[in-house]
Amino acid sequence: MTASSQDQLLSQVRKAGRYRVLPYEPTRASEFRLMDMGVCPGIYLEWVRSALLGDPVVIQVEGVALSVRRQDFGTIRVVSVS
């Protein structure tokens, strides 16, 4: 899969907003855990806030707030939706 100019790694997102998760193959244990928690390809998530120093962050998936460390996002890519 080639990266478009609008997609970015989920770990690099810096502002609150709504994002769609792009297709990915989990390779790390943390990516499998995120998939188990609902961060699946095609799902919409909301970036709620990040801690003062930037880690951990709070995302909302299907109405459930998850607090996750940035390093756990691994290679998951997202695209911003308005």
TADAWO-V341824 format. One record per pair of residues at least 4 apart in sequence whose C-alpha atoms are under 8 Angstrom apart, sorted by the first residue. I is the first residue (numbers start at 1). J is the second residue. If there is no record, write none. Layout:
<<I/J> <I/J>>
//
This chain:
<<3/7> <3/8> <6/79> <6/80> <7/77> <7/78> <7/79> <7/80> <8/12> <8/13> <8/77> <8/78> <8/79> <9/13> <9/75> <9/76> <9/77> <9/78> <10/70> <10/73> <10/75> <10/76> <10/77> <10/78> <11/70> <11/71> <11/73> <11/74> <11/76> <15/47> <15/49> <16/46> <16/47> <16/48> <16/49> <17/46> <17/47> <17/48> <17/80> <17/81> <18/44> <18/45> <18/46> <18/47> <18/80> <18/81> <18/82> <19/44> <19/45> <19/46> <19/47> <19/78> <19/79> <19/80> <19/81> <20/41> <20/42> <20/43> <20/44> <20/45> <20/78> <20/79> <20/80> <20/81> <21/39> <21/40> <21/41> <21/42> <21/43> <21/44> <21/45> <21/76> <21/77> <21/78> <21/79> <22/41> <22/42> <22/76> <22/77> <22/78> <22/79> <23/40> <23/41> <23/42> <23/77> <24/41> <24/75> <24/76> <24/77> <26/31> <26/32> <26/35> <27/31> <27/32> <28/32> <28/74> <29/33> <30/34> <30/72> <30/73> <30/74> <31/35> <31/72> <31/73> <31/74> <31/76> <32/36> <33/37> <34/38> <34/39> <34/40> <34/73> <35/39> <35/40> <38/43> <38/61> <38/62> <39/43> <39/45> <39/61> <43/61> <44/61> <44/62> <45/59> <45/60> <45/61> <45/62> <46/59> <46/60> <46/61> <47/57> <47/58> <47/59> <47/60> <48/57> <48/58> <48/59> <48/60> <49/57> <49/58> <49/59> <50/54> <50/55> <50/56> <50/57> <50/58> <51/55> <51/56> <51/57> <55/68> <55/69> <55/70> <56/67> <56/68> <56/69> <56/70> <57/67> <57/68> <57/69> <57/70> <58/65> <58/66> <58/67> <58/68> <59/65> <59/66> <59/67> <59/68> <60/64> <60/65> <60/66> <61/65> <61/66> <68/72> <68/73> <69/73> <70/74>>
//
